[in-house]
Amino acid sequence: MKEIYFITATNTDVGKTKASEVFLRKFAKDGKRVGYLKPIETGVDGTPLDGGYLLNLTKELNSSFDVDLNDVVPLQFKLPAAPFVSSGGVDIDINIIKEKVKYLLNYCDVLIVEGAGGLMVPINKDYFMIDLIKDIDPTQTILISPSHLGSINDTLLSQNVLTQYGIKFDWYINLYKDINEFEKITLPFYKAYFDKIGYLQDI
C-alpha cells in the first residue's frame, strides 16, 4: 500500500527540510522504498537547494527513484516569498502538483511531500498550503514546531486549523533554537497541556 506523508510547519525556517530528511531516512531504514516531492520552492536562483539536496539523498536511499529535479520540484520561483507573490499573482495550476504525486508514487512505497512555509501560506489568492494538504489527502500530516520563545502561539494556531480542516496529524518539536531556554520558557506549558510530546531529534 502506497503512503504519503506531508511535512508542514508552524512557519518558515522551522525545519521542514530537516524533518523530510529525518523521515526519509527512517522509512528507508524500515525497508521502504522512499520518494520525495517539494511541489513549490521559492528563492530559487539556478538549482533549487532544498529539493536538489533531498533528491540526491532519496536516490541514495532508493536506487529505483529514477526521476529528475523538475519532477521533484515542479514549480520553482526566484523571489523568496509566498508562492502567490513569487508567481507574480499568476494562478498556479494545482493539477501539476497532483499529477506529480501520482507519477512519483510509481517509484516509491512512501512519498514524503514537503510544503512551503506554514499552513496559511497562499499558493493562489484563495488557495492556501492547507488546501493543498486537503487535496493531496496524505496518509498522515507531520507538523513541525520550533523551540524558541513564541512557538506556543504558533503551535496552537496551526494545530487548531488542522483540526478545523479535519486533517489528522502528528506533531514534533524541532530543538534547534533557544534550546537552553526551551525547558524553562516553553516546555512547562507543553507538559501541562499535551499528553504526549514528540521531538524530531528522537526519530
N, C-alpha and C positions, 0 to 999 in steps of 0.2 A: 504494500500500500504506500502510495506517494504521500509525503508530508511536506508542508510549507510552514516555516517559522518566520514571522515578520518582526524585525528588530526596530523598535522605536524608542524614543526617549522623551524626557520632560522638556528638552530644549536642544539647541545646537551645541556642539563641542562637549557633549556629556559622555560619549564613549560608545556610540553605535557601531563604529568600525571595529573597535576593540572587542565589543560583545560579539559581533559577527565572526571575528576570528576565533574567539573562545568556543562558540557553538559549532563552528566548522570542525575544529579540532576534536571537540567532544564527540560529535556524531561519527566522525571518521574513526575515532578510537573504538567506538561501539560497533564498528564493522559496516557502517552505512556508506553508500556512495553519495558524496555531498556535492551540492551545487550552490552557486551564489549569483544573486542579482541585485544590482543597485539601480533601480529604474531611472532615477534622476540624480545627476551630480552637477552641482553648480561650482563656480570658481575654477573651471577647467581651462587651463592655458596650455594647450597641447594634449598631453595624456592625462586622463582622469586618475589622480593619485590613489584615492581610496579604492576605486574599482580595479585599477591595474594591480595594486598590491594584493588584493584578495583574490583576483582571478589567478594570479601566479600561485598563491597558496592553495587554492582549490584544485588546481591541476596537479600539484604535488600530492595532495591527499586523495585525488580521484583521477587516475590517468585517462579514464574514459570521458571526462568532461571536455570534449573536443569542440570548443566554441571559441569565438574571438571576443575582443574587448567591446566591440559595438553591440554584441549580443548581451553582454553582462551589464553594460552601461548604455542603454539605447538612447537616452536623452541627456545630452551634455550642453551646458551653457557656461559662458565665460564669466559673466558677472556673479560674484559671490553673494547671492541674495536668495530670497524665496523664489521657487520656480516660476510663479506667476510674474514676478518682477524681472527675473533673469530672461524670460522668454519675450520680454517686451510687451507683455499683455496679450500675446497671441495664444489662442487656446491650444493647450497640449492635448494631443489625442491619447486618451487613456487606453484605447484599444491596442495601441502599440505595446503598452506595458502588459496587458492581459495576454497578448499573443506571445510575448517573450517568456512569460511564466509557463505557458503550455509547452513552448519549444524547449526550454531548458530542463523541464521535468523529464524529457526523453533521455537525458544524460545523467540523471541522478535519482536517488531514492528520497533524499531530504534536500529541499531548496531553502536556503537562507536568503531572505529578502531584506535589504537594509533601506530604511526610509531616509528622508532628508529632513533635518530639523526636528521639530516637535509635532504633536498631533494636529494642531490647528494651523500649520504652515500651508499657505494657499498654493495649490497647483494651478488651478484656474480661479476665476473670480468667485465662483460659487461652489468650488470643489476643493476639499482640503485633504491633507495626508490621511486623516482618519477615514475619509470616504474611500480612499484607495484601499485601506486595510479592509473595510467592509466589503468592497467589491471583490478583492482577491480571496477573501474568506479563508484565511490561513488556519492550519491545524491549531496553532497557538500564536498569540502575540506576546512578545517579550518587551516589557517596559524597563528602561534603564534610567535610574535616578543618580544624581551626583551626591557628593558627601559634604558640600560646602554649606555655609550659612545661607538660608533662604530656600533650601531644597524641599523643606516640608511643604510649603505652599504649592510649589510646582508639582510635587509628587501627588498630593491630594487632588489637585485640579485635574491632572492627567488621568488618575485612576477613576475619578468621578465621570469624566467624559467617556472613557472606555466603557464603563458600566452603563451609562445612558445609551450608548450605541449598541449595547448588547454584545460586546466583544470580550471574549474570555482571554485572560492574560495572566502571565507570571510576572513577578516584579523582582528586580535585583538592583542593589546599590553598587555603584562603581566607586570604590575607595581610591580616589586619585587626587583629591584637592582638599585642603584643610583637614587632612586626616587626623592630625594631633588634636584638633578641636572637636572633631566629629562626635567622639564619645561623650563629651561634656555638653555640647551645644545642641545636637540633633538627635542622637541615639536615644536619650531618655524618653522623648515623645514617642518615637517609633516602638520602643519596648512596651509602652503603656497602651498604644493604640492598636498595634498589629499582633496577631497571634504568632506569626512567623515572619522572620526577616531573612532575606537571602542576599548574598554578596557575590558579585561577578567573579571576584578573585577565588572563590571557593569551588567554582565549577570545574 
